[in-house]
Amino acid sequence: MRPAGAMLAGRTALARNEPHIMTTASTGASATSDAILELRHVSKSFGGVHALQDISFRLDAGQVLGLVGDNGAGKSTLIKIITGYHQPDGGELLFGGKPVTDLTVPKARALGVETVYQERALADQQSLWRNIFMGRPITRAGGFLDVREMRRVTKQLMRESMGFTSAILTPDTPVTGLSGGERQGLAIVRALHFEADLIILDEPTMGLSLSETEKCLNFVRDIKAAGKSAIFIDHNIFHVHSVSDQIVIIDRGSVAGSFPTKQYSQEELTAIMREVAATGRYTEPDRELNSGGVL
């Protein structure tokens, strides 16, 4: 299967509306040019409940960041802040080293952020080409839909990016005929096709078989091969570790630690997660922790 990024070359980027981006001079913050996303001391409360407290980490361009933690740890709230669904009560979000305020869902998308939810957000009864171009169709002069071109592009994506070689599958095939891994692949390739720089994957392997899980993980690897970045949210440390450059553990609304996967084995991280779950913290007095971010 060719990397999903193979289809990106030579394609005209979609026009993006610029959200409100503050200069570093106005905030006193120093830009981090190689970080596609950086969070600095982000907090969020709902009533008297502190969902997030002093969250700080960074994700460099072309990297995959694994985000793990138990249910209720704050992962969903954090993702909703990054995608503009929620506004933080405090702290900063920086995209490409530039602080961004008043982030909304359309503005996050304009910055190149796309989310692939565990529900997969696909219309099961609609065709592949309609799902690829849902909400962002190709049009001809006068605003008419260019169905032929959308079918042509979908067929090319199926062959070159999704690895669909069966003659049974065509651009007109309903999504309901795809397996779970193929659906996740469709959603990921759709995000790459529309020039996403950061793809957020919300538990993409949930409910998949072993073979389908591996297929999904290969699509995550394709994101990195395309030079893009991803945040991979999952409970399964084995899935996250196999595709991530660093893993951030969230516990009770706080960052318990950020761990480069080249320095920590799956077994070590499993033990760390157990300690965090039991105590709410992790300390490493005899080994310097390279956090890969601002902690």
Stockholm file with secondary structure:
# STOCKHOLM 1.0

chainA/1-295         MRPAGAMLAGRTALARNEPHIMTTASTGASATSDAILELRHVSKSFGGVHALQDISFRLDAGQVLGLVGDNGAGKSTLIKIITGYHQPDGGELLFGGKPVTDLTVPKARALGVETVYQERALADQQSLWRNIFMGRPITRAGGFLDVREMRRVTKQLMRESMGFTSAILTPDTPVTGLSGGERQGLAIVRALHFEADLIILDEPTMGLSLSETEKCLNFVRDIKAAGKSAIFIDHNIFHVHSVSDQIVIIDRGSVAGSFPTKQYSQEELTAIMREVAATGRYTEPDRELNSGGVL
#=GR chainA/1-295 SS CCCGGGGTTTCCCCCCCCCCBCCHHHHCCCCCTTEEEEEEEEEEEETTEEEEEEEEEEEETTCEEEEECCTTSSHHHHHHHHTTSSCCSEEEEEETTEEECSCCHHHHHHTTEEEECTTTTCCTTSBHHHHHTTTSCCBCGGGCBCHHHHHHHHHHHHHHTSCCCCTTCCTTSBGGGSCHHHHHHHHHHHHHHTTCSEEEEESTTTTCCHHHHHHHHHHHHHHHHTTCEEEEECSCHHHHHHHCSEEEEEETTEEEEEEETTTSCHHHHHHHHHHHHHHSCCCCTTSCCCCSSCC
#=GC SS_cons         CCCGGGGTTTCCCCCCCCCCBCCHHHHCCCCCTTEEEEEEEEEEEETTEEEEEEEEEEEETTCEEEEECCTTSSHHHHHHHHTTSSCCSEEEEEETTEEECSCCHHHHHHTTEEEECTTTTCCTTSBHHHHHTTTSCCBCGGGCBCHHHHHHHHHHHHHHTSCCCCTTCCTTSBGGGSCHHHHHHHHHHHHHHTTCSEEEEESTTTTCCHHHHHHHHHHHHHHHHTTCEEEEECSCHHHHHHHCSEEEEEETTEEEEEEETTTSCHHHHHHHHHHHHHHSCCCCTTSCCCCSSCC
//
